Amino acid sequence: MAQRAGLTPPALSQFESGAARPAAATQDRLSTVLEVPTAFFALPLLDTHEGFFRSLRRTAVADRRRARAVAHIAHDLATCGGAAARIPPPSVPRISVTTVGNDGEDVDRIAAEVRTVWGIPRGPIANVVELLESHGVIVTRLPLGSTDVDAFSLPFSDRPIVVLGVEKNDRARSRFDAAHELGHLVLHGEQVWGMPETERQAHRFAASFLMPAQDIADQLPQRTDWPRLFELKRRWQVSLAALLMRARSLGCMAEGDYLTAVKASSARGWRRLEPVPLGAPEQPQLLRTLLEAPSGELCRGMLPTSVVDQLAQAVAV
Ligand SMILES: [Zn+2]
């Protein structure tokens, strides 16, 4: 890149680290080489977030950095110009886990509190992505380049961003991923995530948020009952795997019966591809609103065209 921009590698390093500032002519050359508008270099870099990946270690570093950069551009788009005024203000409650050790019930209580604060009626949640967006969270679906990464989020307090991977193309799993990321935003905010315990908490939150104990416990089977589980999958819009796990964690299903069900499911290849498909994953809308707004045009002029195009493509039906 140094060569293409007519610079020495040390000079480029100095610009990257912020030790030196490129002159106007150099900025022009860099903008050509990097295919970004010069104005992009002048955008304030308020704070950045690492992005919290479900399985941090297995994700290729380059994939992770790329997806994270695209998500930061989505944040720029949502906060640039008058963009924020056109979409709902963020209203994600921030509630920490207070119990040390056995925190499951604490997380269940918090998930129930979020449902109450947001005025969600009892029973299944119709559309998780729409719900997040109505509370000001920007959701986008992007290729994450690796099947190990399901989803991640950037917990910007002015505008949280949730990125769902497109690879699995499974409505039930995508809803669970969205609820898992909401769990991080509620429970962990801008704290460090990605540790086994924060992952476990976000998972428990997702299960509890989508399947509150008081609404689902008496519907869950005690033993493997596939017709019943298929019906519950359709009604609750969650995977069979999530239903079985919920049945175990709520004590409806004994550990042995749970393992029998999981083995039977594995033997049929359902761990990879479940029966009872629920149709296309939920589609985000807010980004399209931002891209189509008059401010969208202005913001596009300051952001890398290829990345904005990728975001636009992600929300195109
Ligand atoms: Zn997570």
Boltz pocket constraint, residues with backbone or C-beta under 6 A from the ligand:
constraints:
  - pocket:
      binder: B
      contacts: [[A, 52], [A, 53], [A, 54], [A, 151], [A, 180], [A, 184], [A, 194], [A, 198], [A, 199], [A, 202]]
      max_distance: 6.0
